[in-house]
Amino acid sequence: MLPKYLNCVLSVFFVILCISSTQCDVSHIIGAPSPVVDPSTLDLLTRNISEYLVELGHGGSPQMQLQQIYSASKQTVTGTLYTVDALLSTPNGPQNCKIRVLEKPWLDFCKVSVTCENGGRYEVRVNTNQASHDISQHLSAPTYFPPTPTPAPVYYYPKPPQVSYRPNPFVNQLPTTQVVPPHLPKFEVKPPQPFQPYKPVYQPVAPTLPPFKPAPVYQYVAPTLPPYKPQPAPIPQRVVAPTLPPFKPQPAPVYQPVAPTLPPFQFKPQPTRAPTPFFQPQTLPPPPPPPKYDPQIDVRQDQPAKFGVPKPIFTKPPELNILPVDQLPQGAAFDAYVSQVFNDFMVAYKRQYIDEPHEKEYRLSVFKENFLAMNEYSRSDRMAAQYSVTEFSDLTESEFGRVKGHKGFNLNATDGVNAEIPKSGNLPEKYDQRDENLVTRVKLQGDCGACWAFVTVAVIEGLCAKRTKKLQEFSEQSLLDCDMGQKGCNGGVPPKAVQHIFQRQGLELESVYPYVFAKSSCKFNKQNVRVKVAYPIVSFHGASEDELARWLYANGPIMVSINSSPLKHYKKGIINPTPALCNPKQIDHGVVLIGFGVEVTSTGERLPYWIVKNHWGTNWGEDGFFRIARGKNACGIAKYPNSVKLADIENNCLLNGA
């Protein structure tokens, strides 16, 4: 263990190193959690956690009650992840616990895990259709998302102690003894007990007041002043300046430097240290490989499905028949029409609001505000994009912020190499890298905020396909586990990820190092490397969108950043809002440009657009992609463009034997 003063010196050194670095910008990261400060959101979170704790008691876990929330944060991945530090009342007394609530709004799925300071850990998954009992009779919090089948609650019990044995070389010389493992109690699964709602009884108690004592009455008495006596005015005196001696300049002193006298140097021998004793570590078997996940399947590949055939995580919501903007009624007829659409929305998305006064009326008012905002996007886009009612249409802006995106980040590398823009030539009107088989499948990020890794890997995959004419998928999990300069599932910066790949000399394939939706221990093996990159990163300082299109056509994909606010109501088409609706300075999501084109709108206008690849699965947008206006920095898409340069070595991006 280092001395305290040495730890302090190292801390100051790392702070100075972080300040001097041009890439140490904490405020520009992807997927970082943000604190929950909205009172209405905190109140709703408190009620939901209280009901989830009751649900834990049905599975045989100790009955716990929420007493106080110290802090709460939210993080948007594929769904919403809440991390709450709270004080819980348990059978063993008050405990400080960490509660993690994972909500998938499009599945009506919720997973709750509680970890307390005494080491106890409990977990439950809740779904209104497939749970072992009727959840809707116990949950008083509103259910905002459509239910889908989820596994029954899973309870965790402490593992029995393991006894390790060391071989004895003198076993043949000693009498034979039999080692009996410790007796463990038989494991029994207790059936869930019937739910008994807790009804507190409050008895008003009149407070005990002290006896009344009248306040003393004070009477003001004016002080007695002496009689006024006028004073004679002072006689002014004449000021006489003092007599100074004549000035005589003095010569400046002359200084001569004198070297200090130092004692003679004496060599002091270093004390002889005792030799360090040899330590022989115990050889342990390698850990089992992580389970393989299919991003589009709800169950693991190495486990049988609990509900028969595996089903996709997300299915497209049903389409509602919404009138065009120019055909909407006005006045009271408009309110009646919105109420009718709201009722259809509740049936299509299986909304069941809690039995509270005015809850349905409040959600109807929120739905009306979102309906008006949807119409504003339709008018602003001049009918180029299609916006409609989605599963987010009854959520406020603060509630939608839990599932909207990630914290802002800076994709522009200050130490990057300026890209060599090709001269203007025969640039086609439409270009799509998917037509040339240069784009890999749309991946699913899942419950981990690692979109910084997906953006980096997507650009490398496109550049390798451009060079080898073969599609290969590389590992995001390798960056998530091994890049210690990032924050893992809590966010990161793509330029730093490229630097990490360059320093460790390569990246593995997705099939060798699969994605498991969470950060794990680093298992990087240099022998499995299949692609290497050059450094620094390629940057486009001051480049226009026309120059970006020429570079993309000649070289490959480009990573960009965007304000994702129009995606709340987006269905398909070209996103083309005004800066007032989509501020280009509020960047919160990273995507990849893979093509461009021009489309003639219904008004006869020629509208250039970008083709953009996302990583939210194929059931979002236009099969996982979306289009946005080109040439006007729509939603800040041309603010932070960057790309990667592959290493110029033989057989780079090629498999063995290819």
Legacy VTK file of the C-alpha trace (Angstrom):
# vtk DataFile Version 3.0
C-alpha trace
ASCII
DATASET POLYDATA
POINTS 658 float
0.000 0.000 0.000
1.390 3.418 -0.999
1.887 6.132 1.652
-0.780 8.784 1.929
1.482 11.574 0.648
2.376 9.496 -2.456
-1.350 8.925 -3.232
-1.907 12.682 -2.989
0.986 13.386 -5.376
-0.362 10.834 -7.901
-3.882 12.340 -7.689
-2.545 15.840 -8.417
-0.482 14.422 -11.332
-3.526 12.787 -12.957
-5.642 15.935 -12.521
-2.916 18.036 -14.243
-2.617 15.392 -17.002
-6.424 15.441 -17.550
-6.519 19.268 -17.734
-3.634 19.392 -20.227
-5.275 16.824 -22.505
-7.475 18.147 -25.295
-9.711 15.086 -25.126
-10.443 15.052 -21.335
-13.900 16.565 -21.588
-16.246 14.969 -19.075
-19.251 16.905 -20.358
-18.929 15.364 -23.846
-19.528 11.654 -23.365
-22.053 9.160 -24.664
-24.576 7.317 -22.522
-23.718 8.971 -19.162
-26.466 8.971 -16.469
-28.120 12.217 -15.457
-29.609 13.094 -12.045
-33.380 13.049 -11.516
-34.493 16.389 -10.020
-38.038 16.741 -11.353
-40.423 16.495 -8.312
-43.137 14.753 -10.333
-40.659 12.181 -11.665
-39.254 11.564 -8.153
-42.779 11.124 -6.758
-43.683 8.664 -9.514
-40.394 6.792 -8.991
-41.072 6.569 -5.221
-44.505 5.026 -5.758
-43.215 2.522 -8.327
-40.317 1.378 -6.094
-42.681 0.922 -3.118
-44.899 -1.416 -5.181
-41.867 -3.273 -6.583
-40.662 -3.930 -3.000
-44.084 -5.452 -2.234
-43.620 -7.649 -5.328
-40.261 -8.830 -3.963
-42.042 -10.035 -0.795
-44.288 -12.318 -2.877
-41.228 -14.249 -4.098
-40.025 -15.168 -0.607
-37.657 -12.210 -0.122
-37.726 -10.219 3.160
-40.507 -7.641 3.321
-38.940 -4.201 2.752
-40.401 -0.718 2.726
-39.008 2.484 1.232
-38.313 5.168 3.830
-36.229 7.803 2.039
-34.534 8.403 -1.356
-31.103 10.007 -1.070
-30.331 10.353 -4.779
-31.572 9.077 -8.123
-30.170 9.050 -11.649
-31.476 7.964 -15.015
-29.705 6.576 -18.056
-31.160 5.928 -21.505
-30.048 2.714 -23.165
-32.579 0.464 -24.969
-35.089 1.451 -22.339
-34.605 3.396 -19.102
-32.185 2.498 -16.264
-32.787 4.106 -12.857
-30.157 3.908 -10.120
-31.525 4.930 -6.705
-29.651 5.211 -3.385
-32.286 4.852 -0.665
-32.958 3.899 2.948
-35.089 0.726 3.251
-36.845 -0.721 6.292
-35.978 -4.434 6.525
-36.545 -7.155 9.176
-32.906 -6.547 10.248
-33.485 -2.822 10.701
-32.874 0.174 8.397
-30.415 -0.570 5.584
-28.779 1.676 2.976
-29.487 -0.029 -0.339
-28.923 0.545 -4.052
-32.022 -0.037 -6.212
-31.720 -0.532 -9.985
-34.968 -0.313 -11.997
-34.776 -1.215 -15.700
-37.853 -0.247 -17.776
-38.418 -1.233 -21.399
-41.283 1.070 -22.378
-42.179 -0.687 -25.591
-42.421 -4.093 -23.813
-44.158 -3.143 -20.558
-41.163 -4.891 -18.991
-39.485 -3.992 -15.717
-36.595 -5.600 -13.835
-35.867 -4.510 -10.249
-32.725 -5.434 -8.282
-31.989 -4.415 -4.679
-28.474 -4.601 -3.192
-28.094 -3.644 0.495
-25.033 -2.900 2.590
-25.346 -6.210 4.479
-24.628 -8.110 1.220
-28.195 -9.178 0.501
-29.331 -8.995 -3.131
-32.849 -9.491 -4.495
-34.253 -9.295 -7.993
-37.655 -9.526 -9.650
-39.017 -9.095 -13.195
-42.564 -7.817 -13.633
-44.900 -8.182 -16.634
-48.680 -7.734 -16.634
-49.510 -10.621 -19.036
-47.059 -13.461 -18.256
-46.413 -13.048 -14.520
-47.368 -15.860 -12.175
-50.158 -13.719 -10.659
-52.125 -10.627 -11.532
-49.680 -7.751 -11.175
-52.308 -5.140 -12.049
-53.995 -5.843 -8.679
-50.876 -4.871 -6.762
-49.227 -2.080 -8.783
-50.658 1.340 -8.119
-48.110 3.157 -10.343
-49.086 3.915 -13.997
-47.998 1.432 -16.675
-46.929 3.453 -19.678
-45.767 0.730 -22.056
-47.448 -2.274 -23.789
-46.929 -5.621 -22.039
-45.033 -8.466 -23.649
-44.097 -11.931 -22.303
-41.174 -11.879 -19.847
-39.714 -14.595 -17.605
-41.113 -15.243 -14.128
-39.366 -13.591 -11.135
-35.852 -14.878 -10.476
-34.620 -15.001 -6.876
-30.978 -15.251 -5.875
-29.786 -17.220 -2.831
-26.269 -17.265 -1.342
-24.021 -19.970 -2.692
-22.727 -22.664 -0.238
-19.082 -22.326 0.780
-16.602 -24.127 -1.389
-13.877 -26.324 0.169
-10.608 -26.486 -1.698
-8.225 -29.430 -1.139
-4.483 -29.541 -1.784
-2.865 -32.912 -2.684
-0.649 -34.325 0.068
2.602 -35.949 -1.142
2.603 -38.189 1.954
-0.920 -39.479 1.419
0.386 -43.032 0.851
2.193 -42.961 4.199
-0.838 -41.910 6.250
-4.031 -43.777 7.019
-6.825 -43.165 4.536
-9.449 -40.663 5.700
-12.735 -39.757 4.059
-13.615 -36.102 3.515
-17.286 -35.460 4.084
-18.640 -32.272 2.467
-20.580 -29.972 4.753
-24.266 -30.772 5.105
-26.438 -28.191 3.408
-30.119 -27.698 4.077
-32.530 -28.837 1.396
-33.498 -26.044 -0.964
-37.203 -25.415 -1.125
-39.020 -22.877 -3.290
-41.845 -21.333 -1.349
-44.982 -20.516 -3.339
-45.914 -16.834 -3.519
-48.203 -15.697 -0.744
-51.475 -13.916 -1.579
-51.044 -10.197 -1.804
-52.276 -8.253 1.205
-52.190 -4.508 0.458
-50.743 -2.478 3.253
-53.228 -0.017 4.689
-51.632 2.286 7.244
-53.897 3.529 10.032
-53.334 7.077 11.050
-54.705 8.365 14.363
-54.635 12.129 14.817
-52.948 13.172 18.038
-53.299 16.713 19.271
-49.906 18.280 19.948
-49.040 19.218 23.519
-48.595 22.973 23.759
-46.833 24.824 26.550
-49.018 26.965 28.879
-49.818 30.370 27.504
-47.743 33.205 28.843
-48.642 36.746 27.856
-45.783 38.725 26.368
-44.482 41.573 28.517
-45.479 45.107 27.546
-42.639 47.525 27.130
-43.060 51.321 27.222
-40.635 53.484 25.322
-39.006 56.270 27.356
-37.217 58.999 25.456
-33.694 59.728 26.743
-32.994 63.017 28.515
-30.688 65.241 26.475
-28.622 68.187 27.813
-29.667 71.728 26.759
-28.274 72.809 23.411
-25.318 75.225 23.537
-24.119 76.708 20.227
-20.360 76.389 19.634
-18.338 79.213 18.033
-17.123 78.504 14.487
-13.421 77.567 14.299
-10.994 80.167 12.933
-9.271 78.828 9.779
-5.476 78.680 10.005
-3.056 79.360 7.181
-1.231 76.310 5.914
2.516 76.848 5.413
4.434 74.382 3.232
7.573 72.975 4.865
10.987 74.020 3.573
12.769 71.128 1.861
16.531 70.862 1.261
17.751 71.114 -2.358
17.677 67.843 -4.300
21.010 66.083 -4.789
21.052 62.991 -7.064
22.740 59.932 -5.562
24.754 57.482 -7.660
23.124 54.079 -8.168
24.717 51.268 -6.156
26.721 48.648 -8.034
25.953 45.005 -7.226
28.260 42.117 -8.070
26.871 38.558 -8.055
28.634 36.222 -5.668
28.247 32.460 -6.073
27.165 30.710 -2.863
29.645 28.445 -1.164
28.436 24.851 -1.245
29.786 22.016 0.888
31.784 19.321 -0.916
29.678 16.485 -2.318
29.783 13.294 -0.338
28.429 10.052 -1.773
26.089 8.223 0.586
25.639 4.536 -0.189
22.047 3.304 -0.366
20.955 0.863 2.335
20.807 -2.741 1.257
17.243 -3.989 1.036
16.249 -7.451 2.043
15.426 -9.730 -0.903
11.748 -9.991 -1.722
10.402 -13.441 -0.808
9.336 -15.536 -3.775
5.566 -15.842 -4.138
4.080 -18.732 -6.013
0.488 -17.830 -7.070
-2.126 -20.535 -6.998
-3.083 -21.789 -10.446
-6.842 -21.463 -10.971
-8.877 -22.844 -13.876
-9.876 -20.257 -16.515
-13.335 -18.698 -16.054
-16.126 -20.024 -18.274
-16.791 -18.014 -21.451
-19.657 -15.484 -21.299
-23.015 -16.634 -22.678
-23.685 -15.766 -26.300
-26.485 -13.330 -27.022
-28.520 -12.776 -30.149
-29.378 -9.017 -30.296
-32.827 -9.739 -31.774
-33.805 -12.611 -29.411
-35.123 -12.255 -25.843
-33.472 -15.476 -24.565
-29.883 -16.743 -24.524
-28.701 -19.102 -27.218
-27.394 -21.655 -24.720
-30.684 -21.843 -22.761
-34.112 -23.134 -23.829
-36.846 -20.562 -24.289
-39.211 -20.396 -21.327
-42.147 -19.416 -23.478
-41.681 -21.738 -26.447
-40.408 -20.098 -29.624
-38.122 -17.067 -28.908
-39.797 -13.776 -29.728
-38.176 -10.491 -30.793
-37.469 -7.940 -28.088
-39.444 -5.243 -29.848
-42.264 -5.376 -32.345
-43.525 -2.470 -34.370
-46.542 -0.748 -32.786
-49.839 -0.789 -34.672
-50.541 2.096 -37.011
-53.368 4.462 -36.024
-55.518 6.214 -38.612
-54.491 9.879 -38.129
-55.922 12.649 -40.305
-53.485 14.864 -42.260
-52.612 18.239 -40.767
-54.710 20.208 -43.290
-57.802 18.038 -42.595
-57.901 18.303 -38.791
-61.065 19.846 -37.313
-61.021 23.075 -35.350
-62.331 24.243 -31.989
-64.448 21.860 -29.917
-64.457 19.309 -32.764
-60.644 19.114 -32.518
-60.802 18.306 -28.779
-63.369 15.582 -29.449
-61.174 14.133 -32.235
-58.065 14.091 -29.992
-60.094 12.321 -27.257
-61.155 9.672 -29.769
-57.546 9.156 -30.942
-56.455 8.952 -27.292
-58.956 6.156 -26.628
-57.672 4.294 -29.705
-54.119 4.867 -28.439
-54.977 3.307 -25.047
-56.377 0.199 -26.776
-53.526 -0.148 -29.314
-50.739 0.317 -26.742
-52.636 -1.375 -23.845
-52.447 1.589 -21.497
-53.910 1.027 -18.022
-53.591 4.092 -15.833
-53.708 3.893 -12.058
-57.023 4.463 -10.310
-56.304 8.003 -9.145
-58.479 11.100 -9.536
-57.771 13.017 -12.718
-54.976 10.649 -13.869
-56.635 9.850 -17.195
-57.549 13.519 -17.708
-53.925 14.517 -17.055
-52.590 11.980 -19.572
-55.140 13.180 -22.095
-53.816 16.743 -21.730
-50.217 15.503 -22.222
-51.334 13.494 -25.262
-52.934 16.623 -26.742
-49.708 18.651 -26.297
-47.674 15.920 -28.006
-50.282 15.719 -30.775
-49.875 19.446 -31.416
-46.053 19.101 -31.383
-46.328 16.236 -33.885
-48.317 18.535 -36.203
-45.674 21.255 -35.830
-42.973 18.835 -37.014
-45.178 17.833 -39.958
-45.682 21.473 -40.998
-41.991 22.322 -40.477
-40.839 19.367 -42.582
-43.225 20.380 -45.403
-44.634 16.854 -45.453
-41.170 15.392 -46.268
-41.204 13.160 -43.166
-44.070 11.213 -41.662
-44.813 11.749 -37.974
-47.552 9.926 -36.108
-48.696 8.726 -32.686
-46.060 6.528 -31.038
-45.608 4.769 -27.724
-44.178 8.025 -26.321
-47.254 10.155 -27.093
-48.605 10.200 -23.506
-45.255 11.091 -21.862
-44.107 14.549 -20.818
-40.761 15.929 -22.000
-39.087 15.031 -18.687
-40.467 11.481 -18.867
-39.430 11.119 -22.520
-35.916 12.259 -21.566
-35.468 8.908 -19.789
-35.607 7.030 -23.106
-34.534 9.699 -25.612
-30.763 9.476 -25.896
-27.454 10.140 -24.218
-25.586 13.051 -22.779
-23.885 15.403 -25.241
-20.424 14.539 -26.498
-17.777 15.977 -28.785
-17.069 13.863 -31.855
-14.603 16.401 -33.288
-10.972 15.422 -32.627
-8.729 18.442 -31.991
-5.562 16.438 -32.783
-6.976 14.765 -35.917
-5.511 14.854 -39.408
-7.453 16.991 -41.871
-9.219 14.860 -44.457
-8.128 15.135 -48.092
-11.319 16.239 -49.824
-11.506 15.093 -53.476
-11.913 17.842 -56.038
-15.364 18.424 -57.441
-16.081 15.914 -60.154
-18.777 13.487 -61.291
-20.670 13.092 -58.019
-23.847 10.996 -58.493
-27.187 12.406 -57.411
-27.849 9.361 -55.221
-25.362 7.062 -53.529
-26.139 4.305 -51.007
-23.397 2.021 -49.655
-26.021 -0.652 -49.009
-26.363 -1.082 -52.780
-22.663 -2.023 -52.926
-22.932 -4.446 -49.957
-20.690 -2.204 -47.829
-22.909 -1.906 -44.722
-23.251 -4.547 -42.002
-26.531 -5.325 -40.277
-28.158 -2.835 -37.905
-27.141 -3.887 -34.401
-29.006 -3.481 -31.114
-27.353 -1.589 -28.282
-29.497 -3.155 -25.550
-29.484 -2.037 -21.923
-25.915 -0.660 -21.970
-25.008 2.941 -22.849
-22.127 1.971 -25.140
-23.225 3.730 -28.351
-19.717 5.295 -28.509
-18.376 1.784 -29.238
-21.097 1.047 -31.835
-20.353 4.273 -33.752
-16.608 3.527 -33.813
-17.021 -0.104 -34.892
-19.617 0.769 -37.587
-17.153 3.128 -39.310
-14.359 0.509 -39.200
-16.709 -2.143 -40.632
-17.662 0.144 -43.533
-14.033 1.000 -44.330
-13.031 -2.689 -44.288
-15.919 -3.576 -46.595
-14.797 -0.772 -48.941
-11.267 -2.250 -49.049
-11.971 -6.025 -49.177
-15.501 -6.116 -50.694
-16.438 -8.467 -47.840
-18.716 -7.721 -44.875
-17.147 -8.447 -41.503
-18.541 -7.562 -38.068
-16.090 -6.469 -35.379
-16.446 -6.537 -31.602
-18.003 -3.690 -29.615
-17.656 -5.799 -26.451
-13.869 -5.730 -26.747
-13.896 -1.913 -26.555
-16.449 -1.970 -23.746
-14.371 -4.346 -21.596
-10.813 -3.227 -22.332
-10.882 0.567 -22.939
-10.249 1.783 -19.379
-10.214 5.411 -20.530
-13.997 5.275 -21.107
-16.903 4.824 -18.696
-18.201 1.560 -20.098
-21.986 1.405 -20.086
-22.084 4.945 -18.669
-20.683 6.610 -21.812
-17.506 7.329 -23.734
-15.887 9.302 -26.570
-15.387 7.701 -30.041
-12.012 9.419 -30.830
-10.555 7.954 -27.626
-11.851 4.516 -28.669
-9.949 4.807 -31.979
-6.815 5.758 -30.034
-7.271 2.689 -27.797
-7.523 0.367 -30.837
-4.347 1.913 -32.285
-2.365 1.566 -29.028
-3.243 -2.088 -28.469
-2.749 -2.848 -32.206
-6.068 -4.135 -33.412
-9.666 -5.300 -32.919
-11.269 -8.755 -32.929
-14.297 -10.118 -34.784
-17.804 -10.097 -33.312
-17.966 -13.901 -33.557
-14.787 -14.248 -31.461
-15.656 -11.589 -28.869
-19.509 -11.360 -28.881
-21.576 -8.573 -27.367
-23.204 -9.456 -23.978
-25.030 -6.174 -23.228
-22.863 -5.355 -20.160
-19.270 -4.535 -19.232
-17.175 -7.562 -18.304
-13.513 -8.402 -17.675
-11.110 -7.764 -20.551
-10.366 -10.875 -22.647
-8.362 -9.246 -25.449
-6.075 -11.668 -27.320
-3.661 -10.172 -29.828
-3.677 -13.395 -31.835
-7.375 -12.837 -32.673
-6.845 -9.342 -34.146
-8.302 -8.993 -37.664
-8.140 -5.220 -38.301
-5.722 -2.434 -37.402
-6.212 1.330 -37.591
-3.943 4.327 -37.976
-3.859 7.338 -35.657
-4.680 10.217 -35.304
-8.323 10.249 -36.378
-9.509 11.836 -39.653
-11.260 15.188 -39.002
-13.203 17.598 -41.215
-12.518 21.053 -39.780
-14.652 23.618 -41.601
-15.762 21.194 -44.342
-19.118 21.798 -46.041
-21.728 19.089 -46.433
-20.995 18.924 -50.158
-17.337 18.177 -49.330
-18.461 15.521 -46.833
-20.521 13.858 -49.578
-17.506 13.783 -51.948
-15.262 12.253 -49.263
-17.919 9.657 -48.350
-18.348 8.642 -52.008
-14.580 8.203 -52.460
-13.562 6.679 -49.090
-16.314 5.359 -46.820
-18.650 6.140 -43.887
-18.420 9.173 -41.580
-19.414 9.347 -37.889
-21.510 12.421 -36.983
-23.591 13.742 -34.074
-27.227 14.830 -34.020
-30.000 16.306 -31.885
-32.459 13.403 -31.547
-35.551 15.412 -30.476
-37.503 14.848 -33.779
-37.231 11.075 -33.294
-40.008 11.091 -30.682
-42.694 11.052 -33.404
-40.599 9.890 -36.400
-41.980 7.105 -38.618
-40.300 7.506 -42.014
-39.260 10.094 -44.605
-36.765 12.981 -44.528
-36.340 14.888 -41.249
-36.270 18.602 -42.126
-37.289 20.711 -39.090
-36.517 24.363 -38.407
-33.675 25.249 -35.977
-36.306 26.385 -33.481
-37.739 22.846 -33.291
-34.382 21.037 -33.522
-31.549 23.132 -32.051
-28.259 22.218 -33.846
-26.267 23.029 -30.679
-28.012 20.481 -28.450
-26.199 17.305 -29.553
-27.170 14.072 -27.776
-26.653 11.091 -30.133
-23.991 9.644 -32.452
-24.793 7.996 -35.818
-23.028 7.096 -39.100
-23.479 8.578 -42.595
-23.609 5.843 -45.264
-25.083 7.653 -48.293
-26.951 10.618 -49.747
-29.587 11.461 -52.339
-32.198 13.953 -53.595
-35.989 13.590 -53.371
-38.754 15.698 -54.907
-41.327 16.601 -52.231
-45.084 16.917 -52.696
-44.613 20.678 -53.253
-42.188 20.076 -56.150
-39.102 21.077 -54.161
-35.837 19.127 -54.634
-34.698 18.171 -51.133
-31.149 16.734 -50.695
-30.807 14.276 -47.804
-28.371 12.047 -45.915
-28.848 8.295 -45.341
-27.970 7.565 -41.696
-27.356 4.263 -39.883
-28.526 3.906 -36.281
-28.013 1.112 -33.700
-31.503 0.751 -32.186
-32.525 -2.445 -34.053
-34.258 -3.001 -37.373
-37.774 -2.320 -36.044
-37.078 1.399 -35.539
-37.401 3.996 -38.319
-36.794 2.790 -41.874
-35.492 -0.714 -40.999
-33.005 0.778 -38.529
-32.007 3.741 -40.763
-33.386 7.260 -41.178
-32.976 10.174 -43.574
-32.332 13.823 -42.747
-31.994 17.012 -44.802
-28.545 17.711 -46.302
-26.878 21.099 -46.853
-28.430 23.052 -43.943
-26.802 21.473 -40.841
-30.165 19.980 -39.842
-30.201 19.127 -36.115
-26.398 19.777 -36.006
-25.478 16.815 -38.220
-22.527 18.660 -39.835
-21.110 20.054 -36.581
-18.774 17.216 -35.499
-17.905 14.914 -38.463
-15.004 12.437 -38.125
-13.785 9.203 -39.661
-11.075 6.566 -39.248
-8.073 5.593 -41.360
-7.143 1.917 -41.604
-3.533 0.838 -41.180
-1.744 0.450 -44.535
-0.445 -3.092 -44.005
-0.726 -6.313 -45.988
-3.860 -8.452 -45.454
-5.426 -5.878 -43.148
-9.178 -6.595 -42.661
-8.768 -10.070 -44.191
-9.570 -13.345 -42.460
-6.979 -16.122 -42.340
-7.038 -17.960 -45.623
-9.150 -15.320 -47.410
LINES 1 659
658 0 1 2 3 4 5 6 7 8 9 10 11 12 13 14 15 16 17 18 19 20 21 22 23 24 25 26 27 28 29 30 31 32 33 34 35 36 37 38 39 40 41 42 43 44 45 46 47 48 49 50 51 52 53 54 55 56 57 58 59 60 61 62 63 64 65 66 67 68 69 70 71 72 73 74 75 76 77 78 79 80 81 82 83 84 85 86 87 88 89 90 91 92 93 94 95 96 97 98 99 100 101 102 103 104 105 106 107 108 109 110 111 112 113 114 115 116 117 118 119 120 121 122 123 124 125 126 127 128 129 130 131 132 133 134 135 136 137 138 139 140 141 142 143 144 145 146 147 148 149 150 151 152 153 154 155 156 157 158 159 160 161 162 163 164 165 166 167 168 169 170 171 172 173 174 175 176 177 178 179 180 181 182 183 184 185 186 187 188 189 190 191 192 193 194 195 196 197 198 199 200 201 202 203 204 205 206 207 208 209 210 211 212 213 214 215 216 217 218 219 220 221 222 223 224 225 226 227 228 229 230 231 232 233 234 235 236 237 238 239 240 241 242 243 244 245 246 247 248 249 250 251 252 253 254 255 256 257 258 259 260 261 262 263 264 265 266 267 268 269 270 271 272 273 274 275 276 277 278 279 280 281 282 283 284 285 286 287 288 289 290 291 292 293 294 295 296 297 298 299 300 301 302 303 304 305 306 307 308 309 310 311 312 313 314 315 316 317 318 319 320 321 322 323 324 325 326 327 328 329 330 331 332 333 334 335 336 337 338 339 340 341 342 343 344 345 346 347 348 349 350 351 352 353 354 355 356 357 358 359 360 361 362 363 364 365 366 367 368 369 370 371 372 373 374 375 376 377 378 379 380 381 382 383 384 385 386 387 388 389 390 391 392 393 394 395 396 397 398 399 400 401 402 403 404 405 406 407 408 409 410 411 412 413 414 415 416 417 418 419 420 421 422 423 424 425 426 427 428 429 430 431 432 433 434 435 436 437 438 439 440 441 442 443 444 445 446 447 448 449 450 451 452 453 454 455 456 457 458 459 460 461 462 463 464 465 466 467 468 469 470 471 472 473 474 475 476 477 478 479 480 481 482 483 484 485 486 487 488 489 490 491 492 493 494 495 496 497 498 499 500 501 502 503 504 505 506 507 508 509 510 511 512 513 514 515 516 517 518 519 520 521 522 523 524 525 526 527 528 529 530 531 532 533 534 535 536 537 538 539 540 541 542 543 544 545 546 547 548 549 550 551 552 553 554 555 556 557 558 559 560 561 562 563 564 565 566 567 568 569 570 571 572 573 574 575 576 577 578 579 580 581 582 583 584 585 586 587 588 589 590 591 592 593 594 595 596 597 598 599 600 601 602 603 604 605 606 607 608 609 610 611 612 613 614 615 616 617 618 619 620 621 622 623 624 625 626 627 628 629 630 631 632 633 634 635 636 637 638 639 640 641 642 643 644 645 646 647 648 649 650 651 652 653 654 655 656 657
